[in-house]
Amino acid sequence: MKVAISYPPILNKFGQKAMVSQNRNVQFFQKPTYLLPVVQAQAATWLKQLGHQVLWDDGNSQLKSYRQWSDDLVQECPDVIVFESTTPVMKCYWNTTVELKKLLPETIFIMTG
């Protein structure tokens, strides 16, 4: 099974990127700031040890635009996409999931947080 643990680049109206990793409250940063999502990293390691193909897909740290992140994820065509999500950005994740589900109808989406 191909599993993508993915963080879309989410920008607010001030051009700041949302940081949702490490089960924290959402924080927006103007300067590039990256915190390793420890729980998701442990899950990725465990899934890989179980023999699954894991795609670590952090659009923020890869400095991708939302469109580039989305296009790359669709091209990978994962069986499962895992998003670490929190309440302040849930509408963005819901909209993203609806958009991606049209392009990846067989993919299962999992929200954690």
C-alpha beads as a LAMMPS data file, in Angstrom:
LAMMPS data file: protein, C-alpha beads

113 atoms
112 bonds

1 atom types
1 bond types

-500.0 500.0 xlo xhi
-500.0 500.0 ylo yhi
-500.0 500.0 zlo zhi

Masses

1 110.0

Atoms # bond

1 1 1 0.000 0.000 0.000
2 1 1 1.255 3.494 -0.838
3 1 1 0.675 5.944 2.016
4 1 1 1.281 9.693 1.734
5 1 1 1.783 11.612 4.943
6 1 1 1.152 15.037 3.576
7 1 1 1.200 18.659 4.663
8 1 1 -0.292 21.081 2.130
9 1 1 1.045 24.622 2.134
10 1 1 -1.719 26.693 3.738
11 1 1 -1.398 30.474 3.487
12 1 1 -3.417 33.059 5.366
13 1 1 -4.417 36.468 3.973
14 1 1 -1.055 37.908 5.117
15 1 1 0.966 35.355 3.133
16 1 1 2.005 33.489 6.273
17 1 1 2.242 29.685 6.196
18 1 1 0.333 27.545 8.670
19 1 1 2.351 25.144 10.813
20 1 1 0.124 22.333 12.057
21 1 1 2.722 19.726 13.013
22 1 1 3.540 18.302 16.441
23 1 1 -0.097 18.397 17.583
24 1 1 0.225 22.100 18.346
25 1 1 -2.230 24.879 17.916
26 1 1 -1.948 26.256 14.418
27 1 1 0.722 28.902 14.157
28 1 1 1.360 31.083 11.122
29 1 1 4.928 32.034 10.229
30 1 1 6.187 34.720 7.863
31 1 1 9.751 33.374 7.847
32 1 1 10.289 29.715 6.949
33 1 1 9.883 27.683 10.136
34 1 1 9.752 23.909 10.176
35 1 1 8.953 21.657 13.095
36 1 1 9.323 17.908 12.641
37 1 1 5.933 16.261 13.113
38 1 1 7.188 13.602 15.533
39 1 1 4.009 11.502 15.760
40 1 1 3.589 11.393 11.980
41 1 1 7.295 10.609 11.534
42 1 1 6.944 7.674 13.929
43 1 1 3.896 6.474 11.991
44 1 1 5.816 6.750 8.712
45 1 1 8.685 4.696 10.124
46 1 1 6.317 2.050 11.463
47 1 1 4.411 1.810 8.165
48 1 1 7.678 1.440 6.254
49 1 1 8.823 -1.303 8.636
50 1 1 5.548 -3.103 7.918
51 1 1 6.422 -3.065 4.215
52 1 1 4.294 -0.176 2.992
53 1 1 5.563 2.445 0.565
54 1 1 5.597 5.785 2.399
55 1 1 5.667 9.206 0.763
56 1 1 6.738 12.007 3.107
57 1 1 5.126 15.033 1.505
58 1 1 5.679 18.303 3.362
59 1 1 4.669 21.098 1.014
60 1 1 5.847 23.764 3.469
61 1 1 9.398 22.534 3.948
62 1 1 9.673 21.777 0.218
63 1 1 8.656 25.396 -0.494
64 1 1 5.920 24.285 -2.883
65 1 1 2.965 26.332 -3.983
66 1 1 -0.404 24.799 -3.234
67 1 1 -0.848 23.925 -6.930
68 1 1 2.578 22.282 -7.186
69 1 1 1.952 20.313 -3.992
70 1 1 -1.449 19.169 -5.280
71 1 1 -0.150 18.242 -8.743
72 1 1 2.741 16.260 -7.265
73 1 1 0.459 14.403 -4.861
74 1 1 -1.995 13.476 -7.628
75 1 1 0.887 12.237 -9.770
76 1 1 2.016 9.940 -6.922
77 1 1 -1.518 8.470 -6.733
78 1 1 -1.331 7.151 -3.152
79 1 1 -3.798 4.598 -1.776
80 1 1 -4.061 6.580 1.470
81 1 1 -3.388 10.246 2.275
82 1 1 -2.894 11.253 5.909
83 1 1 -3.323 14.897 6.925
84 1 1 -2.430 16.213 10.376
85 1 1 -5.188 18.726 10.896
86 1 1 -6.442 21.069 13.578
87 1 1 -9.645 23.033 14.017
88 1 1 -8.494 26.459 12.718
89 1 1 -7.575 25.010 9.301
90 1 1 -10.234 22.292 8.978
91 1 1 -12.188 24.145 6.276
92 1 1 -9.028 24.258 4.191
93 1 1 -8.512 20.514 4.685
94 1 1 -12.138 19.760 3.852
95 1 1 -11.901 21.797 0.642
96 1 1 -8.575 20.176 -0.215
97 1 1 -10.017 16.708 0.354
98 1 1 -13.039 17.438 -1.850
99 1 1 -10.746 18.726 -4.615
100 1 1 -8.348 15.778 -4.389
101 1 1 -11.134 13.187 -4.117
102 1 1 -12.320 14.237 -7.595
103 1 1 -8.832 13.522 -8.957
104 1 1 -8.115 10.480 -6.769
105 1 1 -11.503 8.783 -6.307
106 1 1 -10.061 5.516 -4.955
107 1 1 -7.805 7.190 -2.383
108 1 1 -8.704 7.023 1.312
109 1 1 -8.221 10.267 3.260
110 1 1 -7.386 10.212 6.964
111 1 1 -7.407 13.292 9.200
112 1 1 -5.383 13.147 12.400
113 1 1 -4.716 15.758 15.013

Bonds

1 1 1 2
2 1 2 3
3 1 3 4
4 1 4 5
5 1 5 6
6 1 6 7
7 1 7 8
8 1 8 9
9 1 9 10
10 1 10 11
11 1 11 12
12 1 12 13
13 1 13 14
14 1 14 15
15 1 15 16
16 1 16 17
17 1 17 18
18 1 18 19
19 1 19 20
20 1 20 21
21 1 21 22
22 1 22 23
23 1 23 24
24 1 24 25
25 1 25 26
26 1 26 27
27 1 27 28
28 1 28 29
29 1 29 30
30 1 30 31
31 1 31 32
32 1 32 33
33 1 33 34
34 1 34 35
35 1 35 36
36 1 36 37
37 1 37 38
38 1 38 39
39 1 39 40
40 1 40 41
41 1 41 42
42 1 42 43
43 1 43 44
44 1 44 45
45 1 45 46
46 1 46 47
47 1 47 48
48 1 48 49
49 1 49 50
50 1 50 51
51 1 51 52
52 1 52 53
53 1 53 54
54 1 54 55
55 1 55 56
56 1 56 57
57 1 57 58
58 1 58 59
59 1 59 60
60 1 60 61
61 1 61 62
62 1 62 63
63 1 63 64
64 1 64 65
65 1 65 66
66 1 66 67
67 1 67 68
68 1 68 69
69 1 69 70
70 1 70 71
71 1 71 72
72 1 72 73
73 1 73 74
74 1 74 75
75 1 75 76
76 1 76 77
77 1 77 78
78 1 78 79
79 1 79 80
80 1 80 81
81 1 81 82
82 1 82 83
83 1 83 84
84 1 84 85
85 1 85 86
86 1 86 87
87 1 87 88
88 1 88 89
89 1 89 90
90 1 90 91
91 1 91 92
92 1 92 93
93 1 93 94
94 1 94 95
95 1 95 96
96 1 96 97
97 1 97 98
98 1 98 99
99 1 99 100
100 1 100 101
101 1 101 102
102 1 102 103
103 1 103 104
104 1 104 105
105 1 105 106
106 1 106 107
107 1 107 108
108 1 108 109
109 1 109 110
110 1 110 111
111 1 111 112
112 1 112 113
